[in-house]
């Protein structure tokens, strides 16, 4: 068995290449594609043949300079219309970190795509045009990032070149945005003045803004911490699959395969299986071929328990000392992602971790207007891109955490049982976090980045 | 005032960090287990290329010490590298797996497909693939496709629903939220599953090195008789090259991808070991497909168009 210290030492060696998932959001002409293009280009992540293809198409269309947006618009329809329709995932790396970028469209009607991109993001970059400042769409992006509990938000104040690189313009926008997003409960906001077109503060520090002493966008992406939120929470282990070889070599092996959704699990720990409530003790943890005595989110492992109890896909294993309650009445915020509406009385399926059960929509108490965060009471139904509160009664109990405590065990899908369409993305519990305790120190003078 | 609230960060948060390879491995294993838990008859597309080899390796780890609960399917163009076929059969035997083969040659012989004038059989794979899926009633089909390969693939979901004609409609994809994959489908439809979606070419190679995975020899530098066509070094063979105007020569090369011999180009290379290959890829200024795939150069949307028809 590998000792804990060995594992930790081994991981420390590899810590320099962690993985950061982030999403971008911005209105149509805020220069999001240019920022993404600049980030890829200046971090030398665009290869020659890709750049040649972009240059060839740009020239064919009679454009003077290569259109960096062509690097990210992958579909025929997107290139024809010059807009981004769907989320695309980009990959790039620096010496310090690997990045997965969910490049999400900015159109109002694609709120669901930002939700999709933000659902797995550790960080969201919200872009504003320095000339326009915080607009409705900016507030909408901040609200979606707050709803989805994205741990880190970067405000990229773009087109600083068009406002004479003035500190006062940046400071006013940063202050307004920070106040708004902090009220929504966004835990960490970092504002960076940039020009994506000119390359200021994207990868390289700007010579035009010596008043700014903070990181460039890339430096911030390289150093922001990841996954601390997952391991600080109580352990949750949704059972995916039961491994029973029944072979001559392993006649009695019975392992519960799954990915640790949050927290840390240790051999010897007393655990409870939900929804049955049966208890046992972790006898062994098999981490993909290696026996270990500790494992943590988001590792995929196989647990062996001391007692031979009935456990199957859909069950949740949690520490007995800190197991969630089960419920058949789910109150949640949902983002409606399908074209067909979701109405009160609808019979749906709810997919929560590895468990899918029947459910009925009992109530839709309110629909949220993202622009001003006002609540529209009893809308009767939700349509595409709506965000609203729902009350759902499930046919079987679910071991559901509040989304605020765990993005993984507090989230669910509503699915149309007739055709399998994903109807809505659900987040159990309160919509927005309350304002952070550690408030801004207002008495400090000037900007302290 | 400060714009950073609540959380002062420090990179050494992290006895509980995962390396990027561990994170990718963990995610891929989760995807394999989701499919095993939710589908009746999944199959892994296995060509003997590095991505499908890594897929199989991950599947072996995901279900150990039990066997992989899936069969394999190879769409055989008839223009294979012999070393790769040998590797395929040896691997299948070693792990006691079951292999289905869908043969492009049989379709041509039966008059159901016609050889293209350019001799490439890559686009011809779609029909045998989709018919094998329908006739053998597979409901989940694992592919080794990665989003970093190509811009149409960058739009691909991890779980990609295909209709009864195996078609991909990029505008009607299900949003994919958190790690909650929705694999529901009607009879006759199936789901393509891409566990390596978030991997890059370099990740694949680093993982192969870390895990000590054996690969077919053609991935490493060796001398081979090749000839130049459309800027690609192609291997001379029975599939119809070289033409009279094309001169074969012996070069030190290796392959970055493995596919149909008629359209898979070799790259000049002296990288004979895994470390040398990784070093070479890390500094390469060409994408994997740009360097080695003739068929993607047919048009700007070649991959999107083929995927719409049912290609993987």
Interface residues (C-beta under 8 A of the other chain):
Chain A: X8 X11 X12 X14 X15 X17 X18 X19 X47 X48 X49 X50 X53 X57 X71 X72 X73 X74 X75 X76 X77 X79 X85 X86 X87 X88 X89 X90 X91 X93 X97 X98 X100 X112 X113 X115 X116 X119 X120 X155 X174 X175 X178 X182 X187 X188 X189 X190 X191 X223 X224 X225 X226 X227 X228 X230 X231 X240 X241 X243 X244 X245 X247 X249 X250 X253 X257 X258 X259 X264 X286 X288 X289 X296 X297 X298 X299 X300 X313 X337 X349 X351 X353 X354 X407 X408 X411 X412 X413 X415 X419 X420 X421 X422 X425 X436 X437 X438 X439 X440 X441 X442 X444 X446 X447 X448 X449
Chain B: X1 X2 X3 X4 X5 X6 X7 X9 X10 X11 X12 X13 X14 X15 X16 X17 X18 X19 X20 X21 X22 X23 X24 X25 X26 X27 X29 X30 X33 X34 X36 X37 X61 X62 X63 X64 X65 X66 X67 X147 X148 X150 X151 X152 X153 X154 X155 X161 X170 X171 X173 X174 X175 X176 X177 X178 X179 X180 X182 X184 X185 X186 X197 X198 X200 X202 X203 X284 X285 X286 X287 X290 X291 X300 X301 X304
